[in-house]
Amino acid sequence: MESFFIFLHIGICVFLVLSVLLQVGKGSDMGAVFGGSSSTIFGTTGATTFITKVTTVLAILFVVSSVYLTVSKKQKLSVFEGVKTETTTPVVTPPAPPEEQKKN
């Protein structure tokens, strides 16, 4: 089940990158390239295109799948799993020799 979600996450990543690359830039008009003025650069934006809606949905799915995979991995694994810890023995001070006990 986990490998299915990883595969799904990778697919969402690929489609998100493609949808971002397919979008048309804001100042991509021919007149803007050669110094002419274009009313669409600073003017109001038109209706939201289909590719913008797809990009928004894919971005939301990407965030949700990232959070899900992170939470599922965090519950299964520990950061210190497989790390050998050193065992330390406590230092015990030996009792004082009998001669010093008699003097006190």
Biopython code that builds the backbone (N, CA, C, O; Angstrom):
import numpy as np
from Bio.PDB.StructureBuilder import StructureBuilder

atoms = [
    (1, "MET", "N", (0.828, -1.197, 0.000)),
    (1, "MET", "CA", (0.000, 0.000, 0.000)),
    (1, "MET", "C", (0.868, 1.255, 0.000)),
    (1, "MET", "O", (0.553, 2.250, -0.652)),
    (2, "GLU", "N", (1.966, 1.181, 0.746)),
    (2, "GLU", "CA", (2.842, 2.342, 0.834)),
    (2, "GLU", "C", (3.517, 2.616, -0.513)),
    (2, "GLU", "O", (3.686, 3.772, -0.900)),
    (3, "SER", "N", (3.898, 1.564, -1.217)),
    (3, "SER", "CA", (4.538, 1.763, -2.519)),
    (3, "SER", "C", (3.557, 2.373, -3.527)),
    (3, "SER", "O", (3.968, 3.106, -4.428)),
    (4, "PHE", "N", (2.274, 2.075, -3.378)),
    (4, "PHE", "CA", (1.268, 2.699, -4.239)),
    (4, "PHE", "C", (1.232, 4.207, -4.028)),
    (4, "PHE", "O", (1.160, 4.968, -4.993)),
    (5, "PHE", "N", (1.283, 4.649, -2.755)),
    (5, "PHE", "CA", (1.242, 6.092, -2.482)),
    (5, "PHE", "C", (2.530, 6.782, -2.933)),
    (5, "PHE", "O", (2.495, 7.937, -3.358)),
    (6, "ILE", "N", (3.648, 6.096, -2.846)),
    (6, "ILE", "CA", (4.898, 6.681, -3.347)),
    (6, "ILE", "C", (4.826, 6.824, -4.864)),
    (6, "ILE", "O", (5.230, 7.851, -5.410)),
    (7, "PHE", "N", (4.316, 5.801, -5.548)),
    (7, "PHE", "CA", (4.143, 5.869, -7.004)),
    (7, "PHE", "C", (3.182, 6.990, -7.381)),
    (7, "PHE", "O", (3.434, 7.730, -8.332)),
    (8, "LEU", "N", (2.090, 7.118, -6.646)),
    (8, "LEU", "CA", (1.124, 8.187, -6.887)),
    (8, "LEU", "C", (1.749, 9.562, -6.676)),
    (8, "LEU", "O", (1.498, 10.488, -7.447)),
    (9, "HIS", "N", (2.553, 9.692, -5.640)),
    (9, "HIS", "CA", (3.223, 10.958, -5.333)),
    (9, "HIS", "C", (4.185, 11.346, -6.460)),
    (9, "HIS", "O", (4.246, 12.510, -6.857)),
    (10, "ILE", "N", (4.927, 10.377, -6.964)),
    (10, "ILE", "CA", (5.856, 10.658, -8.066)),
    (10, "ILE", "C", (5.083, 11.067, -9.316)),
    (10, "ILE", "O", (5.503, 11.974, -10.035)),
    (11, "GLY", "N", (3.959, 10.405, -9.581)),
    (11, "GLY", "CA", (3.128, 10.789, -10.725)),
    (11, "GLY", "C", (2.591, 12.196, -10.597)),
    (11, "GLY", "O", (2.581, 12.954, -11.567)),
    (12, "ILE", "N", (2.142, 12.551, -9.397)),
    (12, "ILE", "CA", (1.661, 13.918, -9.163)),
    (12, "ILE", "C", (2.789, 14.923, -9.391)),
    (12, "ILE", "O", (2.562, 15.988, -9.965)),
    (13, "CYS", "N", (4.000, 14.592, -8.945)),
    (13, "CYS", "CA", (5.142, 15.491, -9.147)),
    (13, "CYS", "C", (5.417, 15.724, -10.626)),
    (13, "CYS", "O", (5.638, 16.857, -11.054)),
    (14, "VAL", "N", (5.401, 14.648, -11.402)),
    (14, "VAL", "CA", (5.680, 14.774, -12.841)),
    (14, "VAL", "C", (4.609, 15.624, -13.518)),
    (14, "VAL", "O", (4.932, 16.518, -14.299)),
    (15, "PHE", "N", (3.337, 15.352, -13.226)),
    (15, "PHE", "CA", (2.264, 16.122, -13.856)),
    (15, "PHE", "C", (2.249, 17.576, -13.381)),
    (15, "PHE", "O", (1.873, 18.467, -14.143)),
    (16, "LEU", "N", (2.647, 17.824, -12.144)),
    (16, "LEU", "CA", (2.722, 19.203, -11.650)),
    (16, "LEU", "C", (3.796, 19.981, -12.395)),
    (16, "LEU", "O", (3.573, 21.125, -12.794)),
    (17, "VAL", "N", (4.948, 19.374, -12.584)),
    (17, "VAL", "CA", (6.023, 20.043, -13.328)),
    (17, "VAL", "C", (5.583, 20.318, -14.769)),
    (17, "VAL", "O", (5.816, 21.406, -15.295)),
    (18, "LEU", "N", (4.953, 19.341, -15.396)),
    (18, "LEU", "CA", (4.494, 19.535, -16.774)),
    (18, "LEU", "C", (3.431, 20.622, -16.873)),
    (18, "LEU", "O", (3.443, 21.412, -17.816)),
    (19, "SER", "N", (2.520, 20.671, -15.917)),
    (19, "SER", "CA", (1.471, 21.690, -15.985)),
    (19, "SER", "C", (2.033, 23.090, -15.760)),
    (19, "SER", "O", (1.536, 24.057, -16.337)),
    (20, "VAL", "N", (3.060, 23.206, -14.931)),
    (20, "VAL", "CA", (3.686, 24.520, -14.737)),
    (20, "VAL", "C", (4.430, 24.935, -16.007)),
    (20, "VAL", "O", (4.389, 26.098, -16.408)),
    (21, "LEU", "N", (5.104, 23.980, -16.628)),
    (21, "LEU", "CA", (5.853, 24.319, -17.845)),
    (21, "LEU", "C", (4.948, 24.625, -19.032)),
    (21, "LEU", "O", (5.358, 25.337, -19.948)),
    (22, "LEU", "N", (3.736, 24.106, -19.033)),
    (22, "LEU", "CA", (2.810, 24.366, -20.147)),
    (22, "LEU", "C", (2.115, 25.713, -20.053)),
    (22, "LEU", "O", (1.528, 26.175, -21.031)),
    (23, "GLN", "N", (2.173, 26.341, -18.903)),
    (23, "GLN", "CA", (1.480, 27.616, -18.745)),
    (23, "GLN", "C", (2.184, 28.707, -19.525)),
    (23, "GLN", "O", (3.401, 28.683, -19.707)),
    (24, "VAL", "N", (1.398, 29.656, -19.977)),
    (24, "VAL", "CA", (1.926, 30.784, -20.723)),
    (24, "VAL", "C", (2.297, 31.875, -19.724)),
    (24, "VAL", "O", (1.543, 32.166, -18.796)),
    (25, "GLY", "N", (3.462, 32.469, -19.926)),
    (25, "GLY", "CA", (3.903, 33.525, -19.025)),
    (25, "GLY", "C", (3.053, 34.769, -19.152)),
    (25, "GLY", "O", (2.314, 34.934, -20.122)),
    (26, "LYS", "N", (3.163, 35.655, -18.156)),
    (26, "LYS", "CA", (2.333, 36.857, -18.152)),
    (26, "LYS", "C", (2.717, 37.829, -19.263)),
    (26, "LYS", "O", (1.846, 38.417, -19.904)),
    (27, "GLY", "N", (3.997, 37.996, -19.489)),
    (27, "GLY", "CA", (4.434, 38.968, -20.495)),
    (27, "GLY", "C", (4.904, 38.300, -21.765)),
    (27, "GLY", "O", (5.922, 38.704, -22.327)),
    (28, "SER", "N", (4.202, 37.298, -22.230)),
    (28, "SER", "CA", (4.686, 36.548, -23.388)),
    (28, "SER", "C", (4.094, 37.027, -24.706)),
    (28, "SER", "O", (4.206, 36.328, -25.713)),
    (29, "ASP", "N", (3.472, 38.189, -24.727)),
    (29, "ASP", "CA", (2.921, 38.714, -25.979)),
    (29, "ASP", "C", (4.049, 39.183, -26.889)),
    (29, "ASP", "O", (5.118, 39.566, -26.413)),
    (30, "MET", "N", (3.816, 39.155, -28.169)),
    (30, "MET", "CA", (4.821, 39.566, -29.137)),
    (30, "MET", "C", (5.175, 41.039, -28.981)),
    (30, "MET", "O", (6.328, 41.431, -29.163)),
    (31, "GLY", "N", (4.197, 41.838, -28.648)),
    (31, "GLY", "CA", (4.460, 43.268, -28.495)),
    (31, "GLY", "C", (5.328, 43.559, -27.284)),
    (31, "GLY", "O", (6.106, 44.512, -27.298)),
    (32, "ALA", "N", (5.210, 42.780, -26.272)),
    (32, "ALA", "CA", (6.013, 42.999, -25.071)),
    (32, "ALA", "C", (7.463, 42.611, -25.298)),
    (32, "ALA", "O", (8.360, 43.155, -24.653)),
    (33, "VAL", "N", (7.703, 41.672, -26.212)),
    (33, "VAL", "CA", (9.067, 41.237, -26.476)),
    (33, "VAL", "C", (9.866, 42.331, -27.168)),
    (33, "VAL", "O", (11.039, 42.534, -26.851)),
    (34, "PHE", "N", (9.247, 43.040, -28.110)),
    (34, "PHE", "CA", (9.964, 44.049, -28.886)),
    (34, "PHE", "C", (9.754, 45.467, -28.371)),
    (34, "PHE", "O", (9.995, 46.425, -29.105)),
    (35, "GLY", "N", (9.320, 45.618, -27.158)),
    (35, "GLY", "CA", (9.232, 46.933, -26.559)),
    (35, "GLY", "C", (7.890, 47.609, -26.701)),
    (35, "GLY", "O", (7.716, 48.706, -26.170)),
    (36, "GLY", "N", (6.952, 47.028, -27.374)),
    (36, "GLY", "CA", (5.632, 47.625, -27.499)),
    (36, "GLY", "C", (4.843, 47.453, -26.211)),
    (36, "GLY", "O", (5.175, 46.609, -25.379)),
    (37, "SER", "N", (3.817, 48.241, -26.054)),
    (37, "SER", "CA", (3.039, 48.125, -24.822)),
    (37, "SER", "C", (1.929, 47.101, -25.025)),
    (37, "SER", "O", (1.368, 46.967, -26.113)),
    (38, "SER", "N", (1.645, 46.419, -24.000)),
    (38, "SER", "CA", (0.574, 45.430, -24.048)),
    (38, "SER", "C", (-0.329, 45.684, -22.850)),
    (38, "SER", "O", (0.151, 45.831, -21.726)),
    (39, "SER", "N", (-1.600, 45.734, -23.082)),
    (39, "SER", "CA", (-2.521, 46.053, -21.992)),
    (39, "SER", "C", (-2.724, 44.867, -21.055)),
    (39, "SER", "O", (-3.244, 45.034, -19.952)),
    (40, "THR", "N", (-2.323, 43.684, -21.478)),
    (40, "THR", "CA", (-2.558, 42.524, -20.615)),
    (40, "THR", "C", (-1.467, 42.317, -19.580)),
    (40, "THR", "O", (-1.640, 41.531, -18.648)),
    (41, "ILE", "N", (-0.348, 43.008, -19.730)),
    (41, "ILE", "CA", (0.737, 42.799, -18.766)),
    (41, "ILE", "C", (0.359, 43.345, -17.395)),
    (41, "ILE", "O", (0.489, 42.640, -16.394)),
    (42, "PHE", "N", (-0.103, 44.578, -17.336)),
    (42, "PHE", "CA", (-0.448, 45.180, -16.052)),
    (42, "PHE", "C", (-1.951, 45.303, -15.848)),
    (42, "PHE", "O", (-2.409, 45.785, -14.812)),
    (43, "GLY", "N", (-2.710, 44.865, -16.841)),
    (43, "GLY", "CA", (-4.160, 44.990, -16.748)),
    (43, "GLY", "C", (-4.761, 43.841, -15.950)),
    (43, "GLY", "O", (-4.054, 43.066, -15.306)),
    (44, "THR", "N", (-6.063, 43.756, -16.010)),
    (44, "THR", "CA", (-6.729, 42.691, -15.277)),
    (44, "THR", "C", (-6.472, 41.357, -15.951)),
    (44, "THR", "O", (-6.281, 41.268, -17.164)),
    (45, "THR", "N", (-6.475, 40.338, -15.134)),
    (45, "THR", "CA", (-6.286, 39.003, -15.695)),
    (45, "THR", "C", (-7.628, 38.490, -16.161)),
    (45, "THR", "O", (-8.665, 38.815, -15.584)),
    (46, "GLY", "N", (-7.604, 37.695, -17.198)),
    (46, "GLY", "CA", (-8.840, 37.166, -17.756)),
    (46, "GLY", "C", (-9.342, 35.997, -16.930)),
    (46, "GLY", "O", (-8.936, 35.791, -15.786)),
    (47, "ALA", "N", (-10.217, 35.258, -17.531)),
    (47, "ALA", "CA", (-10.763, 34.091, -16.860)),
    (47, "ALA", "C", (-9.659, 33.075, -16.604)),
    (47, "ALA", "O", (-8.707, 32.963, -17.376)),
    (48, "THR", "N", (-9.801, 32.351, -15.527)),
    (48, "THR", "CA", (-8.810, 31.339, -15.184)),
    (48, "THR", "C", (-8.860, 30.232, -16.231)),
    (48, "THR", "O", (-9.927, 29.708, -16.552)),
    (49, "THR", "N", (-7.709, 29.893, -16.748)),
    (49, "THR", "CA", (-7.660, 28.873, -17.783)),
    (49, "THR", "C", (-7.726, 27.485, -17.152)),
    (49, "THR", "O", (-7.561, 27.321, -15.943)),
    (50, "PHE", "N", (-7.969, 26.508, -17.991)),
    (50, "PHE", "CA", (-8.067, 25.129, -17.527)),
    (50, "PHE", "C", (-6.743, 24.644, -16.938)),
    (50, "PHE", "O", (-6.732, 23.939, -15.928)),
    (51, "ILE", "N", (-5.630, 25.020, -17.565)),
    (51, "ILE", "CA", (-4.326, 24.547, -17.094)),
    (51, "ILE", "C", (-3.987, 25.150, -15.729)),
    (51, "ILE", "O", (-3.291, 24.519, -14.933)),
    (52, "THR", "N", (-4.470, 26.361, -15.451)),
    (52, "THR", "CA", (-4.245, 26.960, -14.132)),
    (52, "THR", "C", (-5.021, 26.212, -13.060)),
    (52, "THR", "O", (-4.519, 26.010, -11.955)),
    (53, "LYS", "N", (-6.230, 25.805, -13.378)),
    (53, "LYS", "CA", (-7.027, 25.021, -12.425)),
    (53, "LYS", "C", (-6.396, 23.660, -12.175)),
    (53, "LYS", "O", (-6.366, 23.176, -11.043)),
    (54, "VAL", "N", (-5.890, 23.044, -13.245)),
    (54, "VAL", "CA", (-5.218, 21.745, -13.097)),
    (54, "VAL", "C", (-3.976, 21.887, -12.226)),
    (54, "VAL", "O", (-3.712, 21.031, -11.382)),
    (55, "THR", "N", (-3.217, 22.954, -12.422)),
    (55, "THR", "CA", (-2.017, 23.189, -11.626)),
    (55, "THR", "C", (-2.366, 23.382, -10.159)),
    (55, "THR", "O", (-1.662, 22.879, -9.283)),
    (56, "THR", "N", (-3.431, 24.094, -9.884)),
    (56, "THR", "CA", (-3.857, 24.304, -8.499)),
    (56, "THR", "C", (-4.251, 22.992, -7.838)),
    (56, "THR", "O", (-3.867, 22.728, -6.699)),
    (57, "VAL", "N", (-5.010, 22.175, -8.542)),
    (57, "VAL", "CA", (-5.428, 20.877, -7.986)),
    (57, "VAL", "C", (-4.223, 19.978, -7.756)),
    (57, "VAL", "O", (-4.129, 19.315, -6.723)),
    (58, "LEU", "N", (-3.294, 19.953, -8.719)),
    (58, "LEU", "CA", (-2.100, 19.128, -8.566)),
    (58, "LEU", "C", (-1.215, 19.612, -7.414)),
    (58, "LEU", "O", (-0.609, 18.800, -6.715)),
    (59, "ALA", "N", (-1.140, 20.917, -7.215)),
    (59, "ALA", "CA", (-0.350, 21.448, -6.095)),
    (59, "ALA", "C", (-0.964, 21.043, -4.763)),
    (59, "ALA", "O", (-0.243, 20.688, -3.830)),
    (60, "ILE", "N", (-2.282, 21.092, -4.666)),
    (60, "ILE", "CA", (-2.952, 20.671, -3.427)),
    (60, "ILE", "C", (-2.742, 19.181, -3.187)),
    (60, "ILE", "O", (-2.461, 18.766, -2.063)),
    (61, "LEU", "N", (-2.878, 18.371, -4.242)),
    (61, "LEU", "CA", (-2.642, 16.932, -4.115)),
    (61, "LEU", "C", (-1.198, 16.626, -3.727)),
    (61, "LEU", "O", (-0.941, 15.697, -2.961)),
    (62, "PHE", "N", (-0.259, 17.408, -4.256)),
    (62, "PHE", "CA", (1.150, 17.229, -3.907)),
    (62, "PHE", "C", (1.389, 17.482, -2.422)),
    (62, "PHE", "O", (2.085, 16.708, -1.765)),
    (63, "VAL", "N", (0.824, 18.547, -1.900)),
    (63, "VAL", "CA", (1.006, 18.865, -0.478)),
    (63, "VAL", "C", (0.358, 17.799, 0.401)),
    (63, "VAL", "O", (0.948, 17.362, 1.389)),
    (64, "VAL", "N", (-0.853, 17.383, 0.043)),
    (64, "VAL", "CA", (-1.555, 16.371, 0.840)),
    (64, "VAL", "C", (-0.789, 15.044, 0.823)),
    (64, "VAL", "O", (-0.638, 14.403, 1.863)),
    (65, "SER", "N", (-0.310, 14.635, -0.345)),
    (65, "SER", "CA", (0.422, 13.368, -0.406)),
    (65, "SER", "C", (1.766, 13.463, 0.309)),
    (65, "SER", "O", (2.222, 12.477, 0.888)),
    (66, "SER", "N", (2.404, 14.621, 0.280)),
    (66, "SER", "CA", (3.661, 14.802, 1.011)),
    (66, "SER", "C", (3.444, 14.681, 2.511)),
    (66, "SER", "O", (4.218, 14.024, 3.207)),
    (67, "VAL", "N", (2.389, 15.316, 3.006)),
    (67, "VAL", "CA", (2.091, 15.243, 4.443)),
    (67, "VAL", "C", (1.725, 13.817, 4.837)),
    (67, "VAL", "O", (2.162, 13.331, 5.880)),
    (68, "TYR", "N", (0.924, 13.141, 4.007)),
    (68, "TYR", "CA", (0.542, 11.768, 4.319)),
    (68, "TYR", "C", (1.758, 10.846, 4.373)),
    (68, "TYR", "O", (1.888, 10.047, 5.300)),
    (69, "LEU", "N", (2.651, 10.950, 3.385)),
    (69, "LEU", "CA", (3.836, 10.096, 3.378)),
    (69, "LEU", "C", (4.763, 10.402, 4.554)),
    (69, "LEU", "O", (5.380, 9.495, 5.113)),
    (70, "THR", "N", (4.860, 11.661, 4.923)),
    (70, "THR", "CA", (5.703, 12.029, 6.061)),
    (70, "THR", "C", (5.146, 11.468, 7.356)),
    (70, "THR", "O", (5.895, 10.919, 8.165)),
    (71, "VAL", "N", (3.847, 11.598, 7.565)),
    (71, "VAL", "CA", (3.236, 11.109, 8.797)),
    (71, "VAL", "C", (3.302, 9.580, 8.854)),
    (71, "VAL", "O", (3.562, 9.017, 9.918)),
    (72, "SER", "N", (3.072, 8.908, 7.737)),
    (72, "SER", "CA", (3.101, 7.448, 7.745)),
    (72, "SER", "C", (4.512, 6.924, 7.995)),
    (72, "SER", "O", (4.678, 5.909, 8.672)),
    (73, "LYS", "N", (5.516, 7.589, 7.469)),
    (73, "LYS", "CA", (6.897, 7.177, 7.718)),
    (73, "LYS", "C", (7.317, 7.479, 9.148)),
    (73, "LYS", "O", (8.060, 6.706, 9.753)),
    (74, "LYS", "N", (6.852, 8.587, 9.686)),
    (74, "LYS", "CA", (7.246, 8.975, 11.039)),
    (74, "LYS", "C", (6.713, 7.981, 12.061)),
    (74, "LYS", "O", (7.365, 7.723, 13.073)),
    (75, "GLN", "N", (5.540, 7.424, 11.809)),
    (75, "GLN", "CA", (4.970, 6.465, 12.744)),
    (75, "GLN", "C", (5.700, 5.126, 12.684)),
    (75, "GLN", "O", (5.724, 4.399, 13.677)),
    (76, "LYS", "N", (6.291, 4.790, 11.551)),
    (76, "LYS", "CA", (6.936, 3.501, 11.398)),
    (76, "LYS", "C", (8.410, 3.517, 11.763)),
    (76, "LYS", "O", (8.927, 2.517, 12.262)),
    (77, "LEU", "N", (9.093, 4.619, 11.530)),
    (77, "LEU", "CA", (10.533, 4.663, 11.704)),
    (77, "LEU", "C", (10.930, 5.634, 12.804)),
    (77, "LEU", "O", (10.241, 6.611, 13.099)),
    (78, "SER", "N", (12.046, 5.324, 13.381)),
    (78, "SER", "CA", (12.641, 6.221, 14.347)),
    (78, "SER", "C", (13.952, 6.725, 13.768)),
    (78, "SER", "O", (14.579, 6.044, 12.956)),
    (79, "VAL", "N", (14.356, 7.885, 14.171)),
    (79, "VAL", "CA", (15.607, 8.443, 13.688)),
    (79, "VAL", "C", (16.772, 7.589, 14.156)),
    (79, "VAL", "O", (17.771, 7.452, 13.449)),
    (80, "PHE", "N", (16.650, 7.017, 15.339)),
    (80, "PHE", "CA", (17.739, 6.259, 15.929)),
    (80, "PHE", "C", (17.624, 4.764, 15.683)),
    (80, "PHE", "O", (18.311, 3.979, 16.337)),
    (81, "GLU", "N", (16.780, 4.360, 14.765)),
    (81, "GLU", "CA", (16.633, 2.938, 14.481)),
    (81, "GLU", "C", (17.891, 2.420, 13.803)),
    (81, "GLU", "O", (18.354, 2.997, 12.818)),
    (82, "GLY", "N", (18.438, 1.347, 14.321)),
    (82, "GLY", "CA", (19.630, 0.752, 13.747)),
    (82, "GLY", "C", (20.926, 1.373, 14.211)),
    (82, "GLY", "O", (21.995, 0.913, 13.812)),
    (83, "VAL", "N", (20.873, 2.393, 15.032)),
    (83, "VAL", "CA", (22.084, 3.033, 15.528)),
    (83, "VAL", "C", (22.497, 2.328, 16.807)),
    (83, "VAL", "O", (21.704, 2.179, 17.736)),
    (84, "LYS", "N", (23.753, 1.895, 16.839)),
    (84, "LYS", "CA", (24.250, 1.223, 18.038)),
    (84, "LYS", "C", (24.622, 2.270, 19.071)),
    (84, "LYS", "O", (25.329, 3.236, 18.782)),
    (85, "THR", "N", (24.142, 2.060, 20.253)),
    (85, "THR", "CA", (24.486, 2.987, 21.329)),
    (85, "THR", "C", (25.582, 2.365, 22.181)),
    (85, "THR", "O", (25.614, 1.152, 22.385)),
    (86, "GLU", "N", (26.456, 3.188, 22.662)),
    (86, "GLU", "CA", (27.540, 2.706, 23.511)),
    (86, "GLU", "C", (26.999, 2.468, 24.914)),
    (86, "GLU", "O", (26.269, 3.287, 25.471)),
    (87, "THR", "N", (27.373, 1.347, 25.455)),
    (87, "THR", "CA", (26.982, 1.075, 26.840)),
    (87, "THR", "C", (28.123, 1.521, 27.731)),
    (87, "THR", "O", (29.269, 1.109, 27.548)),
    (88, "THR", "N", (27.811, 2.333, 28.661)),
    (88, "THR", "CA", (28.826, 2.825, 29.584)),
    (88, "THR", "C", (28.614, 2.180, 30.941)),
    (88, "THR", "O", (27.486, 1.998, 31.399)),
    (89, "THR", "N", (29.690, 1.851, 31.547)),
    (89, "THR", "CA", (29.605, 1.290, 32.896)),
    (89, "THR", "C", (29.876, 2.409, 33.881)),
    (89, "THR", "O", (30.788, 3.213, 33.686)),
    (90, "PRO", "N", (29.090, 2.458, 34.928)),
    (90, "PRO", "CA", (29.313, 3.533, 35.896)),
    (90, "PRO", "C", (30.636, 3.332, 36.632)),
    (90, "PRO", "O", (31.044, 2.211, 36.935)),
    (91, "VAL", "N", (31.282, 4.453, 36.905)),
    (91, "VAL", "CA", (32.554, 4.413, 37.620)),
    (91, "VAL", "C", (32.253, 4.303, 39.111)),
    (91, "VAL", "O", (31.594, 5.158, 39.703)),
    (92, "VAL", "N", (32.751, 3.239, 39.683)),
    (92, "VAL", "CA", (32.537, 3.018, 41.116)),
    (92, "VAL", "C", (33.849, 3.295, 41.831)),
    (92, "VAL", "O", (34.884, 2.723, 41.488)),
    (93, "THR", "N", (33.805, 4.161, 42.812)),
    (93, "THR", "CA", (35.024, 4.455, 43.575)),
    (93, "THR", "C", (35.201, 3.368, 44.626)),
    (93, "THR", "O", (34.265, 3.040, 45.356)),
    (94, "PRO", "N", (36.378, 2.823, 44.698)),
    (94, "PRO", "CA", (36.612, 1.766, 45.690)),
    (94, "PRO", "C", (36.599, 2.346, 47.105)),
    (94, "PRO", "O", (36.908, 3.521, 47.305)),
    (95, "PRO", "N", (36.253, 1.541, 48.051)),
    (95, "PRO", "CA", (36.264, 2.049, 49.429)),
    (95, "PRO", "C", (37.682, 2.380, 49.870)),
    (95, "PRO", "O", (38.657, 1.856, 49.331)),
    (96, "ALA", "N", (37.771, 3.235, 50.833)),
    (96, "ALA", "CA", (39.084, 3.653, 51.347)),
    (96, "ALA", "C", (39.783, 2.466, 52.000)),
    (96, "ALA", "O", (39.135, 1.595, 52.579)),
    (97, "PRO", "N", (41.115, 2.440, 51.900)),
    (97, "PRO", "CA", (41.862, 1.344, 52.558)),
    (97, "PRO", "C", (41.646, 1.372, 54.067)),
    (97, "PRO", "O", (41.329, 2.422, 54.626)),
    (98, "PRO", "N", (41.809, 0.254, 54.720)),
    (98, "PRO", "CA", (41.539, 0.174, 56.164)),
    (98, "PRO", "C", (42.405, 1.103, 57.015)),
    (98, "PRO", "O", (41.967, 1.538, 58.080)),
    (99, "GLU", "N", (43.645, 1.422, 56.560)),
    (99, "GLU", "CA", (44.502, 2.299, 57.380)),
    (99, "GLU", "C", (43.905, 3.707, 57.497)),
    (99, "GLU", "O", (43.941, 4.314, 58.568)),
    (100, "GLU", "N", (43.363, 4.214, 56.400)),
    (100, "GLU", "CA", (42.799, 5.562, 56.439)),
    (100, "GLU", "C", (41.508, 5.588, 57.253)),
    (100, "GLU", "O", (41.170, 6.617, 57.836)),
    (101, "GLN", "N", (40.794, 4.488, 57.300)),
    (101, "GLN", "CA", (39.566, 4.458, 58.091)),
    (101, "GLN", "C", (39.890, 4.526, 59.590)),
    (101, "GLN", "O", (39.132, 5.118, 60.359)),
    (102, "LYS", "N", (41.006, 3.927, 60.005)),
    (102, "LYS", "CA", (41.393, 3.950, 61.430)),
    (102, "LYS", "C", (41.818, 5.335, 61.865)),
    (102, "LYS", "O", (41.558, 5.726, 63.004)),
    (103, "LYS", "N", (42.476, 6.101, 60.978)),
    (103, "LYS", "CA", (42.970, 7.433, 61.332)),
    (103, "LYS", "C", (41.816, 8.410, 61.526)),
    (103, "LYS", "O", (41.918, 9.312, 62.357)),
    (104, "ASN", "N", (40.771, 8.263, 60.814)),
    (104, "ASN", "CA", (39.651, 9.198, 60.909)),
    (104, "ASN", "C", (38.829, 8.850, 62.049)),
    (104, "ASN", "O", (37.826, 9.514, 62.312)),
]
sb = StructureBuilder()
sb.init_structure("model")
sb.init_model(0)
sb.init_chain("A")
sb.init_seg("    ")
for serial, (resi, resn, name, xyz) in enumerate(atoms, 1):
    if name == "N":
        sb.init_residue(resn, " ", resi, " ")
    sb.init_atom(name, np.array(xyz, "f"), 0.0, 1.0, " ", f" {name:<3s}", serial, name[0])
structure = sb.get_structure()
